[in-house]
């Protein structure tokens, strides 16, 4: 299986959307990044982990992961497998047995951070979802297809308010595409 390694670059808050966080993953060269929305609780947990302000969640994950690793001796990897309806699909993969366990995306990232597991994505998916990365830029770009429907509605209102009609049209098209897929 062809795969590209991702690294957790950091977390930030999307201020224009209120209480939404963003996890930023980069490739090894830090030329492209993947942005993953998350709730503020998960953002706080990850932020605390990176700042060495460990939480009870970190401790629990660490203990449970140590038990799993010690009893199985199996190497594991976290994989970004797809994106659908505003959410990445992720799995914890048992490398020896080729067994995959589906995980909620931010839980998968938290597990990877605490347990020091590698994160992978297919090069094809990274080509589609990845965006140029500039560490000096304060703004982070993210594809519309990773935003929840609620965030799309908020972004549409903001684009219209800011008279950014090109963006409003793109957002509306993404919303219509999701409605049409439901039918």
N, C-alpha and C positions, 0 to 999 in steps of 0.2 A: 504494500500500500504506500503510495506516494503521499508524503506529509510534510508540512512546514511547521517549524516550532514557533510558538508564540511566547512572549514574556510579559508578565504583568508590569506595566510601566507606572501605573498609579491610578488614583481615583480622584474624582472631582464632583462638585455639585453643579447641576444645570440650573442656574439661578432663574432663568426665564421660565422654567416649568415648575417652580416651587420646590417641592420635596422629592426630587428625582436625582439620583446619583448616576455617575458614569464611570465605568471601569474601562481603562485604556490598556489594550494589549498591543505590543509591537512585534515585528519580526526581529531577527537577530541583528540586522544592519540598522534597525530603527529608521527604515525608509518608508514603511507603510504601517498603518495601525488599524485595529478593529476596536470599535467603541460599543460597549455593552451597557444599556440602561439597567439601573438597579434601584431598589427602594433605599431610603435613608438609613434604616436600621442596618442593612447589609453594608452600605457605604461606611457607616460608623465602625462596624466590626473590622472591615478591611483596612480602613484608615488607621485604626488602633493597632492592628497587627503590624503594619508597615512602620509605625512610629514607636513600636515596641511597648505599646500600651495594651497589653494582652487582656482579652475579655474572657468571661466564663465560656463563651462559645468557642474561642480558640483552644482553651484548655480541654474542653470536652472533645472537640474534633481531634486534637493531638493525642489524647489518651486512647480514644476509640481506634484511631488510625494505627497507633503503635500496636495495639492488640491484634488488629487485622493483619498487619505486616508480619508480626512475629509468628502468628499462627499459620499463615499461608505461605510466606516466603516468596510470594508472587510479585513481580513488578507490575505496576499499574500506570496508566496514562489517562489524561483527560483529553477528550476530543470534542471539537466543535464540528458538528455533523451537518447542520442545515440551518436555515432561517425560514420561519413561517409565521404569518400573522403577527408580525411585530416582535417575535421572540426567537432568540437563538435556541437551537436544540443541541444539547451536550450529553456526553456519556463518559462514565468512568469505565475504562477498558482493562480487563485482565489480560495482560500480554501473552502469558503462557497458554491459557485456555481459550483465548479468543472469545471471551464472554463480555458483553457490554451491559452496563447498568445505566439507565437513563437518570439524569440528574437535572434539577432546575439550574439554569445557567449560573446564577450568582452563587448558589451552593457549590457548584462544580469549581468555580474560581476560588472560593474560600477554601475548599478542600485542597486544591492544588497549592495555594499559598501556604497553608498551615502544614501540610504533609510534604511539601517540596516535591510535588509531582510535575512532570512536564506537561505542557498544554500543546496540542497539535490541531492543525486544520488542513484540509486538502488544499493544494495550491490553486485548484480551480475555484473553490469557494472563496479563498483569500483574494484571488484576482477580482472577483465580483464584489465582495464586501469590504475589502481593504481600501483605505484612503491614504493618500500621501501624508506622511508624518513630518511635522516640523516642530522640534522641541522648543523653539523660541516663540512660537505662535501661541497666544493665550486662548484662542478659539479652537475647538475641536470639531471636525466635521464628522457626521455620521449619516449613513444611508437612511432614507425614510422607512424602508421595510423593517427596521429594528425598533421602530417606535410603536407603542401600543395605540389602539384606536383613540383612546382618550387624549394621549399626547399629540396625535395628529390633529384632533379637533382644536386643541389649544394652539398648536403651531399655525393652523389655518387662520384662526382668529388674529393671531399676532401678525402674520404675513399681510392680511388684509388691512389691519390697522396701520402697519408700516408702509402700505402701498407697494409691497413687493409682490406684484401680481404673477410674475413668473414662478416664484416659489409657491404662491397660493394655488396656482394651476397644477403644479407637480404634486402638492399635498393632496389636492382634491382627486387627482387621478389615482394616487395610491389608495385613498379611501374607497373610491369607486371600484377599483380592482378587487379589494377585499370583500366588498359587498357582493360583487358578481361571483366570486369564488364560493360564497355561502349558498348561492342558489342552486 
